[in-house]
Amino acid sequence: MLLEISENYKSYVFFIVITVSLILISSFFWGSKGPVIILLLVAIILAFKLSGIHFMNENIKRMGPWMVTRFGSLVIVHGHHIKKLRENGKEFKFKGKYFCTGCYGMCLGTIVSLILIILYLAYGFISEVITPLIILIVFLMIPIILRYSIFIHMKSPLRFLSNAFLPIGLVLLLCIIDKLFQNWIINGMYELSLIGITFLRWKIAKIDDKRLLKRIDS
């Protein structure tokens, strides 16, 4: 367990170093839009990762057919929780298959965020709608805040939506910050905070699993 935590922290620090380097390089070429472009690339990688696409290996071969969908040597692992968690909102069922509400909610939100970033870079749509967007961001953040405070026992549809809203709200906020300040340092600092939020989201999910298992077993 300690080794797993250590490895996760090492990956986290390595990712921060790489991101800082990319922000500095991109800002040299594209100014305040540099960190936004880097976030676009990170979102593409994150969406691919959250989709659960893998090549076949021995561990995947041992997984049940309700957890994976096979396309030859290519496999999509869409369910990975134990049965107790799967039956208590951590996964939803679709056409006989189980899908992780966290991974696929975040994946959907990340794909929508990709579209928003592209639209912002291409058309700069933020100017006329800053105030409504700020209200929208607050609305988008409410489900994820409630989930980790008083509503930790959400059913799978609400868990899915709360995870989908998180990246959308964070990306919209970056677009507003860039429009207001047009400063690569502020954008870069905010982007680094997003990495912290992502890591915190992962840690809270682990705590959420333990709390839910404790409630089920009690």
HELIX and SHEET records of a PDB file:
HELIX    1   1 LEU A    2  TRP A   30  1                                  29    
HELIX    2   2 LYS A   33  LEU A   50  1                                  18    
HELIX    3   3 GLU A   58  LYS A   61  1                                   4    
HELIX    4   4 LYS A   83  LEU A   85  1                                   3    
HELIX    5   5 ARG A   86  LYS A   90  3                                   5    
HELIX    6   6 THR A  101  TYR A  123  1                                  23    
HELIX    7   7 SER A  127  VAL A  129  5                                   3    
HELIX    8   8 ILE A  130  ARG A  147  1                                  18    
HELIX    9   9 SER A  156  PHE A  181  1                                  26    
HELIX   10  10 TRP A  184  ASP A  217  1                                  34    
SHEET    1   A 3 ILE A  53  PHE A  55  0                                        
SHEET    2   A 3 LEU A  74  VAL A  77 -1                                        
SHEET    3   A 3 VAL A  68  PHE A  71 -1                                        
SHEET    1   B 2 GLU A  91  PHE A  94  0                                        
SHEET    2   B 2 LYS A  97  CYS A 100 -1                                        
END                                                                             
